[in-house]
Amino acid sequence: KESEENKAKTEEELKQHQVDRDEAIKAMAEAEAIREKEAAVYAKFKADHGANAAAMDKAIKALERGVAGGFLQTHAADVLRSMTKNSGYIAAGDRQTLLSFLSGSSDYAPQSGQIIGILKQMLDEMHAGYADATKTEEEAISAHAQLMDAKTKQKNLASQAIEAKLTKVAELGVSIA
């Protein structure tokens, strides 16, 4: 009778270890899916930042060389126009000034120094935003690695306990019979 009770208790413990292992595996899969989504968002942000920063850099250099008219006909100017319309890095008044300049409107004749200043400020803010996003991404990678390590250990311990309990259940079954 004691062996039967011990076997029943061991079988219950076995079930709990199986649940623990399954939960660890599920948590790992969920964490992996979340990490993949975060990585994809960061990769897109990084690519956009690279293209936008390159366009802005070309604009600043063209203006500093005094060849704004030629720049306005380039793909980099198109990227800058689009970015200026959608950017959170620029104040509304500066946005209008910059869009007027980028449109090549003949009734707009600002000092190129003003435009260069706006662009440099936007570029600095973009680089700061990129640095923040990169730091956040690095922290997310580290946290994910730590979580995966902990869950792998949890899964492995549960698997070892399952093996031990299966052996014990089998031994108790033999002793009962």
Contact map, one row per residue, 1 for C-alpha under 8 A:
111110000000000000000000000000000000000000000000000000000000000000000000000000000000000000000000000000000000000000000000000000000000000000000000000000000000000000000000000000000
111111000000000000000000000000000000000000000000000000000000000000000000000000000000000000000000000000000000000000000000000000000000000000000000000000000000000000000000000000000
111111100000000000000000000000000000000000000000000000000000000000000000000000000000000000000000000000000000000000000000000000000000000000000000000000000000000000000000000100110
111111110000000000000000000000000000000000000000000000000000000000000000000000000000000000000000000000000000000000000000000000000000000000000000000000000000000000000000000100010
111111111000000000000000000000000000000000000000000000000000000000000000000000000000000000000000000000000000000000000000000000000000000000000000000000000000000000000000000000000
011111111100000000000000000000000000000000000000000000000000000000000000000000000000000000000000000000000000000000000000000000000000000000000000000000000000000000000000000100000
001111111110000000000000000000000000000000000000000000000000000000000000000000000000000000000000000000000000000000000000000000000000000000000000000000000000000000000001100110000
000111111111000000000000000000000000000000000000000000000000000000000000000000000000000000000000000000000000000000000000000000000000000000000000000000000000000000000000000000000
000011111111100000000000000000000000000000000000000000000000000000000000000000000000000000000000000000000000000000000000000000000000000000000000000000000000000000000000000000000
000001111111110000000000000000000000000000000000000000000000000000000000000000000000000000000000000000000000000000000000000000000000000000000000000000000000000000001001100000000
000000111111111000000000000000000000000000000000000000000000000000000000000000000000000000000000000000000000000000000000000000000000000000000000000000000000000000001000100000000
000000011111111100000000000000000000000000000000000000000000000000000000000000000000000000000000000000000000000000000000000000000000000000000000000000000000000000000000000000000
000000001111111110000000000000000000000000000000000000000000000000000000000000000000000000000000000000000000000000000000000000000000000000000000000000000000000000001000000000000
000000000111111111000000000000000000000000000000000000000000000000000000000000000000000000000000000000000000000000000000000000000000000000000000000000000000000011001100000000000
000000000011111111100000000000000000000000000000000000000000000000000000000000000000000000000000000000000000000000000000000000000000000000000000000000000000000000000000000000000
000000000001111111110000000000000000000000000000000000000000000000000000000000000000000000000000000000000000000000000000000000000000000000000000000000000000000000000000000000000
000000000000111111111000000000000000000000000000000000000000000000000000000000000000000000000000000000000000000000000000000000000000000000000000000000000000011011000000000000000
000000000000011111111100000000000000000000000000000000000000000000000000000000000000000000000000000000000000000000000000000000000000000000000000000000000000011001000000000000000
000000000000001111111110000000000000000000000000000000000000000000000000000000000000000000000000000000000000000000000000000000000000000000000000000000000000000000000000000000000
000000000000000111111111000000000000000000000000000000000000000000000000000000000000000000000000000000000000000000000000000000000000000000000000000000000110010000000000000000000
000000000000000011111111100000000000000000000000000000000000000000000000000000000000000000000000000000000000000000000000000000000000000000000000000000000111011000000000000000000
000000000000000001111111110000000000000000000000000000000000000000000000000000000000000000000000000000000000000000000000000000000000000000000000000000000010000000000000000000000
000000000000000000111111111000000000000000000000000000000000000000000000000000000000000000000000000000000000000000000000000000000000000000000000000000000000000000000000000000000
000000000000000000011111111100000000000000000000000000000000000000000000000000000000000000000000000000000000000000000000000000000000000000000000000000110110000000000000000000000
000000000000000000001111111110000000000000000000000000000000000000000000000000000000000000000000000000000000000000000000000000000000000000000000000000100010000000000000000000000
000000000000000000000111111111000000000000000000000000000000000000000000000000000000000000000000000000000000000000000000000000000000000000000000000000000000000000000000000000000
000000000000000000000011111111100000000000000000000000000000000000000000000000000000000000000000000000000000000000000000000000000000000000000000000000100000000000000000000000000
000000000000000000000001111111110000000000000000000000000000000000000000000000000000000000000000000000000000000000000000000000000000000000000000001100110000000000000000000000000
000000000000000000000000111111111000000000000000000000000000000000000000000000000000000000000000000000000000000000000000000000000000000000000000000000000000000000000000000000000
000000000000000000000000011111111100000000000000000000000000000000000000000000000000000000000000000000000000000000000000000000000000000000000000000000000000000000000000000000000
000000000000000000000000001111111110000000000000000000000000000000000000000000000000000000000000000000000000000000000000000000000000000000000001000100000000000000000000000000000
000000000000000000000000000111111111000000000000000000000000000000000000000000000000000000000000000000000000000000000000000000000000000000000001000000000000000000000000000000000
000000000000000000000000000011111111100000000000000000000000000000000000000000000000000000000000000000000000000000000000000000000000000000000000000000000000000000000000000000000
000000000000000000000000000001111111110000000000000000000000000000000000000000000000000000000000000000000000000000000000000000000000000000000000000000000000000000000000000000000
000000000000000000000000000000111111111000000000000000000000000000000000000000000000000000000000000000000000000000000000000000000000000000011001000000000000000000000000000000000
000000000000000000000000000000011111111100000000000000000000000000000000000000000000000000000000000000000000000000000000000000000000000000000000000000000000000000000000000000000
000000000000000000000000000000001111111110000000000000000000000000000000000000000000000000000000000000000000000000000000000000000000000000000000000000000000000000000000000000000
000000000000000000000000000000000111111111000000000000000000000000000000000000000000000000000000000000000000000000000000000000000000000010000000000000000000000000000000000000000
000000000000000000000000000000000011111111100000000000000000000000000000000000000000000000000000000000000000000000000000000000000000000010000000000000000000000000000000000000000
000000000000000000000000000000000001111111110000000000000000000000000000000000000000000000000000000000000000000000000000000000000000000000000000000000000000000000000000000000000
000000000000000000000000000000000000111111111000000000000000000000000000000000000000000000000000000000000000000000000000000000000000000000000000000000000000000000000000000000000
000000000000000000000000000000000000011111111100000000000000000000000000000000000000000000000000000000000000000000000000000000000000110010000000000000000000000000000000000000000
000000000000000000000000000000000000001111111110000000000000000000000000000000000000000000000000000000000000000000000000000000000000000000000000000000000000000000000000000000000
000000000000000000000000000000000000000111111111000000000000000000000000000000000000000000000000000000000000000000000000000000000000000000000000000000000000000000000000000000000
000000000000000000000000000000000000000011111111100000000000000000000000000000000000000000000000000000000000000000000000000000000000000000000000000000000000000000000000000000000
000000000000000000000000000000000000000001111111110000000000000000000000000000000000000000000000000000000000000000000000000000000100000000000000000000000000000000000000000000000
000000000000000000000000000000000000000000111111111000000000000000000000000000000000000000000000000000000000000000000000000000000000000000000000000000000000000000000000000000000
000000000000000000000000000000000000000000011111111100000000000000000000000000000000000000000000000000000000000000000000000000000000000000000000000000000000000000000000000000000
000000000000000000000000000000000000000000001111111110000000000000000000000000000000000000000000000000000000000000000000000001000100000000000000000000000000000000000000000000000
000000000000000000000000000000000000000000000111111111000000000000000000000000000000000000000000000000000000000000000000000000000000000000000000000000000000000000000000000000000
000000000000000000000000000000000000000000000011111111100000000000000000000000100000000000000000000000000000000000000000000000000000000000000000000000000000000000000000000000000
000000000000000000000000000000000000000000000001111111110000000000000000000000110010000000000000000000000000000000000000000000000000000000000000000000000000000000000000000000000
000000000000000000000000000000000000000000000000111111111000000000000000000000000000000000000000000000000000000000000000001001000000000000000000000000000000000000000000000000000
000000000000000000000000000000000000000000000000011111111100000000000000000100000000000000000000000000000000000000000000000000000000000000000000000000000000000000000000000000000
000000000000000000000000000000000000000000000000001111111110000000000000000110110000000000000000000000000000000000000000000000000000000000000000000000000000000000000000000000000
000000000000000000000000000000000000000000000000000111111111000000000000000100010000000000000000000000000000000000000010001000000000000000000000000000000000000000000000000000000
000000000000000000000000000000000000000000000000000011111111100000000000000000000000000000000000000000000000000000000000001000000000000000000000000000000000000000000000000000000
000000000000000000000000000000000000000000000000000001111111110000000000000100000000000000000000000000000000000000000000000000000000000000000000000000000000000000000000000000000
000000000000000000000000000000000000000000000000000000111111111000010010000110000000000000000000000000000000000000000010000000000000000000000000000000000000000000000000000000000
000000000000000000000000000000000000000000000000000000011111111100000000000000000000000000000000000000000000000000010011000000000000000000000000000000000000000000000000000000000
000000000000000000000000000000000000000000000000000000001111111110000000000000000000000000000000000000000000000000000000000000000000000000000000000000000000000000000000000000000
000000000000000000000000000000000000000000000000000000000111111111110010000000000000000000000000000000000000000000000000000000000000000000000000000000000000000000000000000000000
000000000000000000000000000000000000000000000000000000000011111111110000000000000000000000000000000000000000000100010000000000000000000000000000000000000000000000000000000000000
000000000000000000000000000000000000000000000000000000000001111111100000000000000000000000000000000000000000000100010000000000000000000000000000000000000000000000000000000000000
000000000000000000000000000000000000000000000000000000000000111111100000000000000000000000000000000000000000000000000000000000000000000000000000000000000000000000000000000000000
000000000000000000000000000000000000000000000000000000000000011111110000000000000000000000000000000000000000000000000000000000000000000000000000000000000000000000000000000000000
000000000000000000000000000000000000000000000000000000000000011111111110000000000000000000000000000000000000000000000000000000000000000000000000000000000000000000000000000000000
000000000000000000000000000000000000000000000000000000000010011001111111000000000000000000000000000000000000000000000000000000000000000000000000000000000000000000000000000000000
000000000000000000000000000000000000000000000000000000000000000000111111100000000000000000000000000000010000000000000000000000000000000000000000000000000000000000000000000000000
000000000000000000000000000000000000000000000000000000000000000000111111110000000000000000000000000000000000000000000000000000000000000000000000000000000000000000000000000000000
000000000000000000000000000000000000000000000000000000000010010000111111110110000000000000000000000000000000000000000000000000000000000000000000000000000000000000000000000000000
000000000000000000000000000000000000000000000000000000000000000000011111110011000000000000000000000001110000000000000000000000000000000000000000000000000000000000000000000000000
000000000000000000000000000000000000000000000000000000000000000000001111111010000000000000000000000000000000000000000000000000000000000000000000000000000000000000000000000000000
000000000000000000000000000000000000000000000000000000000000000000000111111111000000000000000000000000000000000000000000000000000000000000000000000000000000000000000000000000000
000000000000000000000000000000000000000000000000000000000000000000000000111111100000000000000000000000000000000000000000000000000000000000000000000000000000000000000000000000000
000000000000000000000000000000000000000000000000000001110110000000000010011111110000000000000000000000000000000000000000000000000000000000000000000000000000000000000000000000000
000000000000000000000000000000000000000000000000000000100010000000000011111111111000000000000000000001000000000000000000000000000000000000000000000000000000000000000000000000000
000000000000000000000000000000000000000000000000000000000000000000000001011111111100000000000000000000000000000000000000000000000000000000000000000000000000000000000000000000000
000000000000000000000000000000000000000000000000001100100000000000000000001111111110000000000000000000000000000000000000000000000000000000000000000000000000000000000000000000000
000000000000000000000000000000000000000000000000000100110000000000000000000111111111000000000000000000000000000000000000000000000000000000000000000000000000000000000000000000000
000000000000000000000000000000000000000000000000000000000000000000000000000011111111100000000000001001000000000000000000000000000000000000000000000000000000000000000000000000000
000000000000000000000000000000000000000000000000000000000000000000000000000001111111110000000000000000000000000000000000000000000000000000000000000000000000000000000000000000000
000000000000000000000000000000000000000000000000000100000000000000000000000000111111111000000000000000000000000000000000000000000000000000000000000000000000000000000000000000000
000000000000000000000000000000000000000000000000000000000000000000000000000000011111111001000010011000000000000000000000000000000000000000000000000000000000000000000000000000000
000000000000000000000000000000000000000000000000000000000000000000000000000000001111111000000010001000000000000000000000000000000000000000000000000000000000000000000000000000000
000000000000000000000000000000000000000000000000000000000000000000000000000000000111111100000000000000000000000000000000000000000000000000000000000000000000000000000000000000000
000000000000000000000000000000000000000000000000000000000000000000000000000000000011111111000000000000000000000000000000000000000000000000000000000000000000000000000000000000000
000000000000000000000000000000000000000000000000000000000000000000000000000000000000011111100000000000000000000000000000000000000000000000000000000000000000000000000000000000000
000000000000000000000000000000000000000000000000000000000000000000000000000000000000001111100000000000000000000000000000010011000000000000000000000000000000000000000000000000000
000000000000000000000000000000000000000000000000000000000000000000000000000000000001001111110110000000000000000000000100010000000000000000000000000000000000000000000000000000000
000000000000000000000000000000000000000000000000000000000000000000000000000000000000000111111110000000000000000000000000000000000000000000000000000000000000000000000000000000000
000000000000000000000000000000000000000000000000000000000000000000000000000000000000000001111111000000000000000000000000000000000000000000000000000000000000000000000000000000000
000000000000000000000000000000000000000000000000000000000000000000000000000000000000000000111111100000000000000000000000000000000000000000000000000000000000000000000000000000000
000000000000000000000000000000000000000000000000000000000000000000000000000000000000000001111111110000000000000000000100000000000000000000000000000000000000000000000000000000000
000000000000000000000000000000000000000000000000000000000000000000000000000000000001100001111111111000000000000000000000000000000000000000000000000000000000000000000000000000000
000000000000000000000000000000000000000000000000000000000000000000000000000000000000000000011111111100000000000000000000000000000000000000000000000000000000000000000000000000000
000000000000000000000000000000000000000000000000000000000000000000000000000000000000000000001111111110000000000000100000000000000000000000000000000000000000000000000000000000000
000000000000000000000000000000000000000000000000000000000000000000000000000000000001000000000111111111000000000000100100000000000000000000000000000000000000000000000000000000000
000000000000000000000000000000000000000000000000000000000000000000000000000000001001100000000011111111100000000000000000000000000000000000000000000000000000000000000000000000000
000000000000000000000000000000000000000000000000000000000000000000000000000000000000000000000001111111111001000000000000000000000000000000000000000000000000000000000000000000000
000000000000000000000000000000000000000000000000000000000000000000000000000000000000000000000000111111111001110000100000000000000000000000000000000000000000000000000000000000000
000000000000000000000000000000000000000000000000000000000000000000000001000010001000000000000000011111111000000000000000000000000000000000000000000000000000000000000000000000000
000000000000000000000000000000000000000000000000000000000000000000000001000000000000000000000000001111111000000000000000000000000000000000000000000000000000000000000000000000000
000000000000000000000000000000000000000000000000000000000000000000001001000000000000000000000000000111111101000000000000000000000000000000000000000000000000000000000000000000000
000000000000000000000000000000000000000000000000000000000000000000000000000000000000000000000000000111111111000000000000000000000000000000000000000000000000000000000000000000000
000000000000000000000000000000000000000000000000000000000000000000000000000000000000000000000000000000011111100000000000000000000000000000000000000000000000000000000000000000000
000000000000000000000000000000000000000000000000000000000000000000000000000000000000000000000000000000001111100000000000000000000000000000000000000000000000000000000000000000000
000000000000000000000000000000000000000000000000000000000000000000000000000000000000000000000000000110011111110000000000000000000000000000000000000000000000000000000000000000000
000000000000000000000000000000000000000000000000000000000000000000000000000000000000000000000000000010000111111000000000000000000000000000000000000000000000000000000000000000000
000000000000000000000000000000000000000000000000000000000000000000000000000000000000000000000000000010000001111101100000000000000000000000000000000000000000000000000000000000000
000000000000000000000000000000000000000000000000000000000000000000000000000000000000000000000000000000000000111111100000000000000000000000000000000000000000000000000000000000000
000000000000000000000000000000000000000000000000000000000000001100000000000000000000000000000000000000000000011111110000000000000000000000000000000000000000000000000000000000000
000000000000000000000000000000000000000000000000000000000000000000000000000000000000000000000000000000000000001111111000000000000000000000000000000000000000000000000000000000000
000000000000000000000000000000000000000000000000000000000000000000000000000000000000000000000000000000000000011111111100000000000000000000000000000000000000000000000000000000000
000000000000000000000000000000000000000000000000000000000000000000000000000000000000000000000000110010000000011111111110000000000000000000000000000000000000000000000000000000000
000000000000000000000000000000000000000000000000000000000001001100000000000000000000000000000000000000000000000111111111000000000000000000000000000000000000000000000000000000000
000000000000000000000000000000000000000000000000000000000000000000000000000000000000000000000000000000000000000011111111100000000000000000000000000000000000000000000000000000000
000000000000000000000000000000000000000000000000000000000000000000000000000000000000000001000100010000000000000001111111110000000000000000000000000000000000000000000000000000000
000000000000000000000000000000000000000000000000000000010011000000000000000000000000000000000000000000000000000000111111111000000000000000000000000000000000000000000000000000000
000000000000000000000000000000000000000000000000000000000001000000000000000000000000000000000000000000000000000000011111111100000000000000000000000000000000000000000000000000000
000000000000000000000000000000000000000000000000000000000000000000000000000000000000000000000000000000000000000000001111111110000000000000000000000000000000000000000000000000000
000000000000000000000000000000000000000000000000000000000000000000000000000000000000000011000000000000000000000000000111111111000000000000000000000000000000000000000000000000000
000000000000000000000000000000000000000000000000000010011000000000000000000000000000000000000000000000000000000000000011111111100000000000000000000000000000000000000000000000000
000000000000000000000000000000000000000000000000000000000000000000000000000000000000000000000000000000000000000000000001111111110000000000000000000000000000000000000000000000000
000000000000000000000000000000000000000000000000000000000000000000000000000000000000000010000000000000000000000000000000111111111000000000000000000000000000000000000000000000000
000000000000000000000000000000000000000000000000100010000000000000000000000000000000000010000000000000000000000000000000011111111100000000000000000000000000000000000000000000000
000000000000000000000000000000000000000000000000000000000000000000000000000000000000000000000000000000000000000000000000001111111110000000000000000000000000000000000000000000000
000000000000000000000000000000000000000000000000000000000000000000000000000000000000000000000000000000000000000000000000000111111111000000000000000000000000000000000000000000000
000000000000000000000000000000000000000000000000000000000000000000000000000000000000000000000000000000000000000000000000000011111111100000000000000000000000000000000000000000000
000000000000000000000000000000000000000000000100100000000000000000000000000000000000000000000000000000000000000000000000000001111111110000000000000000000000000000000000000000000
000000000000000000000000000000000000000000000000000000000000000000000000000000000000000000000000000000000000000000000000000000111111111000000000000000000000000000000000000000000
000000000000000000000000000000000000000000000000000000000000000000000000000000000000000000000000000000000000000000000000000000011111111100000000000000000000000000000000000000000
000000000000000000000000000000000000000001000000000000000000000000000000000000000000000000000000000000000000000000000000000000001111111110000000000000000000000000000000000000000
000000000000000000000000000000000000000001000000000000000000000000000000000000000000000000000000000000000000000000000000000000000111111111000000000000000000000000000000000000000
000000000000000000000000000000000000000000000000000000000000000000000000000000000000000000000000000000000000000000000000000000000011111111100000000000000000000000000000000000000
000000000000000000000000000000000000000000000000000000000000000000000000000000000000000000000000000000000000000000000000000000000001111111110000000000000000000000000000000000000
000000000000000000000000000000000000011001000000000000000000000000000000000000000000000000000000000000000000000000000000000000000000111111111000000000000000000000000000000000000
000000000000000000000000000000000000000000000000000000000000000000000000000000000000000000000000000000000000000000000000000000000000011111111100000000000000000000000000000000000
000000000000000000000000000000000000000000000000000000000000000000000000000000000000000000000000000000000000000000000000000000000000001111111110000000000000000000000000000000000
000000000000000000000000000000000010000000000000000000000000000000000000000000000000000000000000000000000000000000000000000000000000000111111111000000000000000000000000000000000
000000000000000000000000000000000010000000000000000000000000000000000000000000000000000000000000000000000000000000000000000000000000000011111111100000000000000000000000000000000
000000000000000000000000000000000000000000000000000000000000000000000000000000000000000000000000000000000000000000000000000000000000000001111111110000000000000000000000000000000
000000000000000000000000000000000000000000000000000000000000000000000000000000000000000000000000000000000000000000000000000000000000000000111111111000000000000000000000000000000
000000000000000000000000000000110010000000000000000000000000000000000000000000000000000000000000000000000000000000000000000000000000000000011111111100000000000000000000000000000
000000000000000000000000000000000000000000000000000000000000000000000000000000000000000000000000000000000000000000000000000000000000000000001111111110000000000000000000000000000
000000000000000000000000000000000000000000000000000000000000000000000000000000000000000000000000000000000000000000000000000000000000000000000111111111000000000000000000000000000
000000000000000000000000000100000000000000000000000000000000000000000000000000000000000000000000000000000000000000000000000000000000000000000011111111100000000000000000000000000
000000000000000000000000000100100000000000000000000000000000000000000000000000000000000000000000000000000000000000000000000000000000000000000001111111110000000000000000000000000
000000000000000000000000000000000000000000000000000000000000000000000000000000000000000000000000000000000000000000000000000000000000000000000000111111111000000000000000000000000
000000000000000000000000000000000000000000000000000000000000000000000000000000000000000000000000000000000000000000000000000000000000000000000000011111111100000000000000000000000
000000000000000000000001101100000000000000000000000000000000000000000000000000000000000000000000000000000000000000000000000000000000000000000000001111111110000000000000000000000
000000000000000000000001000100000000000000000000000000000000000000000000000000000000000000000000000000000000000000000000000000000000000000000000000111111111000000000000000000000
000000000000000000000000000000000000000000000000000000000000000000000000000000000000000000000000000000000000000000000000000000000000000000000000000011111111100000000000000000000
000000000000000000011001000000000000000000000000000000000000000000000000000000000000000000000000000000000000000000000000000000000000000000000000000001111111110000000000000000000
000000000000000000011101100000000000000000000000000000000000000000000000000000000000000000000000000000000000000000000000000000000000000000000000000000111111111000000000000000000
000000000000000000001000000000000000000000000000000000000000000000000000000000000000000000000000000000000000000000000000000000000000000000000000000000011111111100000000000000000
000000000000000000000000000000000000000000000000000000000000000000000000000000000000000000000000000000000000000000000000000000000000000000000000000000001111111110000000000000000
000000000000000011011000000000000000000000000000000000000000000000000000000000000000000000000000000000000000000000000000000000000000000000000000000000000111111111000000000000000
000000000000000011001000000000000000000000000000000000000000000000000000000000000000000000000000000000000000000000000000000000000000000000000000000000000011111111100000000000000
000000000000000000000000000000000000000000000000000000000000000000000000000000000000000000000000000000000000000000000000000000000000000000000000000000000001111111110000000000000
000000000000010010000000000000000000000000000000000000000000000000000000000000000000000000000000000000000000000000000000000000000000000000000000000000000000111111111000000000000
000000000000010011000000000000000000000000000000000000000000000000000000000000000000000000000000000000000000000000000000000000000000000000000000000000000000011111111100000000000
000000000000000000000000000000000000000000000000000000000000000000000000000000000000000000000000000000000000000000000000000000000000000000000000000000000000001111111110000000000
000000000000000000000000000000000000000000000000000000000000000000000000000000000000000000000000000000000000000000000000000000000000000000000000000000000000000111111111000000000
000000000110110000000000000000000000000000000000000000000000000000000000000000000000000000000000000000000000000000000000000000000000000000000000000000000000000011111111100000000
000000000000010000000000000000000000000000000000000000000000000000000000000000000000000000000000000000000000000000000000000000000000000000000000000000000000000001111111110000000
000000000000000000000000000000000000000000000000000000000000000000000000000000000000000000000000000000000000000000000000000000000000000000000000000000000000000000111111111000000
000000100100000000000000000000000000000000000000000000000000000000000000000000000000000000000000000000000000000000000000000000000000000000000000000000000000000000011111111100000
000000100110000000000000000000000000000000000000000000000000000000000000000000000000000000000000000000000000000000000000000000000000000000000000000000000000000000001111111110000
000000000000000000000000000000000000000000000000000000000000000000000000000000000000000000000000000000000000000000000000000000000000000000000000000000000000000000000111111111000
000000000000000000000000000000000000000000000000000000000000000000000000000000000000000000000000000000000000000000000000000000000000000000000000000000000000000000000011111111100
001101100000000000000000000000000000000000000000000000000000000000000000000000000000000000000000000000000000000000000000000000000000000000000000000000000000000000000001111111110
000000100000000000000000000000000000000000000000000000000000000000000000000000000000000000000000000000000000000000000000000000000000000000000000000000000000000000000000111111111
000000000000000000000000000000000000000000000000000000000000000000000000000000000000000000000000000000000000000000000000000000000000000000000000000000000000000000000000011111111
001000000000000000000000000000000000000000000000000000000000000000000000000000000000000000000000000000000000000000000000000000000000000000000000000000000000000000000000001111111
001100000000000000000000000000000000000000000000000000000000000000000000000000000000000000000000000000000000000000000000000000000000000000000000000000000000000000000000000111111
000000000000000000000000000000000000000000000000000000000000000000000000000000000000000000000000000000000000000000000000000000000000000000000000000000000000000000000000000011111
